């Protein structure tokens, strides 16, 4: 498996992180930049779930080896942090090279 160019997983956080927090950040590291740039905070939860395509029927993200569930509120919070991270580091990387 090819490693992602992003390293949001290890980016410092202002909040304490558990195993699930790290796994969610790693999940976003592996998401294509083209896809993550499509994200809109104005989407309803249903639109978000459909766009991601990896949520369970109970409305939580399907992530293996996680201690707890990730709901749409946490997903939105962390993806928006990830987008800010990528916007900051993108100019320093050769994306698509």
Phi and psi in degrees as a GROMACS rama.xvg file:
@    title "Ramachandran Plot"
@    xaxis  label "Phi"
@    yaxis  label "Psi"
@TYPE xy
-77.2764  137.403  UNK-2
-76.2682  141.912  UNK-3
-70.1729  156.535  UNK-4
-77.1934  -18.5187  UNK-5
-85.1801  154.83  UNK-6
-137.809  43.3673  UNK-7
-62.2893  -30.4485  UNK-8
-53.1194  -37.1955  UNK-9
-103.414  5.26849  UNK-10
-66.0655  135.446  UNK-11
-57.4198  147.384  UNK-12
-121.913  148.429  UNK-13
-78.6547  -14.999  UNK-14
-113.85  152.225  UNK-15
-60.6029  143.338  UNK-16
-118.309  138.919  UNK-17
-106.704  -173.81  UNK-18
-59.1167  -38.6473  UNK-19
-66.0866  -40.2772  UNK-20
-59.8454  -44.8075  UNK-21
-65.3499  -43.0403  UNK-22
-62.209  -38.9871  UNK-23
-65.948  -41.4954  UNK-24
-63.1103  -40.7256  UNK-25
-65.1403  -36.8584  UNK-26
-57.7527  -45.0805  UNK-27
-71.5064  -32.1584  UNK-28
-57.5478  -34.2059  UNK-29
-87.6131  -7.80132  UNK-30
-77.3422  134.304  UNK-31
-58.9042  142.042  UNK-32
-60.9984  -38.8905  UNK-33
-59.6492  -40.8283  UNK-34
-70.4637  -47.1647  UNK-35
-63.9488  -28.1267  UNK-36
-73.3737  -14.3171  UNK-37
-78.3676  -21.5948  UNK-38
-53.7167  138.63  UNK-39
-129.954  125.656  UNK-40
-65.1947  -14.8196  UNK-41
-82.3863  -8.28494  UNK-42
-63.3652  147.198  UNK-43
-71.5333  166.286  UNK-44
-58.8828  -39.9526  UNK-45
-62.2968  -41.3315  UNK-46
-64.8898  -41.8554  UNK-47
-60.7767  -47.114  UNK-48
-61.5374  -43.3484  UNK-49
-65.2221  -43.7886  UNK-50
-61.4759  -45.8671  UNK-51
-70.8243  -44.5138  UNK-52
75.9844  10.8254  UNK-53
-129.581  30.7381  UNK-54
-100.635  149.113  UNK-55
-81.4648  170.606  UNK-56
-62.0746  -23.4655  UNK-57
-84.2136  2.67679  UNK-58
88.2635  7.36819  UNK-59
-105.777  150.429  UNK-60
-67.1597  137.169  UNK-61
-81.7661  106.99  UNK-62
-135.039  128.612  UNK-63
-80.7512  157.499  UNK-64
56.4857  41.0268  UNK-65
-118.928  146.733  UNK-66
-78.1089  -24.9816  UNK-67
-147.076  169.867  UNK-68
-80.1376  152.86  UNK-69
-115.41  115.277  UNK-70
-91.668  178.085  UNK-71
-65.6703  -31.3326  UNK-72
-62.0504  -50.6743  UNK-73
-65.841  -40.9372  UNK-74
-55.4288  -49.685  UNK-75
-61.2402  -44.5215  UNK-76
-59.3732  -46.112  UNK-77
-76.826  -38.3333  UNK-78
-65.0225  -34.7231  UNK-79
-68.7583  -35.4624  UNK-80
-64.1767  -41.2755  UNK-81
-63.3905  -40.9088  UNK-82
-63.5855  -42.4635  UNK-83
-62.5245  -41.5872  UNK-84
-59.2546  -49.7833  UNK-85
-63.5707  -40.2296  UNK-86
-60.6434  -34.3226  UNK-87
-74.7418  -40.2728  UNK-88
-95.8711  -17.5156  UNK-89
-51.7248  -44.8802  UNK-90
-63.0847  -20.534  UNK-91
-87.765  -11.844  UNK-92
-108.386  156.831  UNK-93
-97.3301  80.1025  UNK-94
-66.8986  127.84  UNK-95
82.3261  4.45912  UNK-96
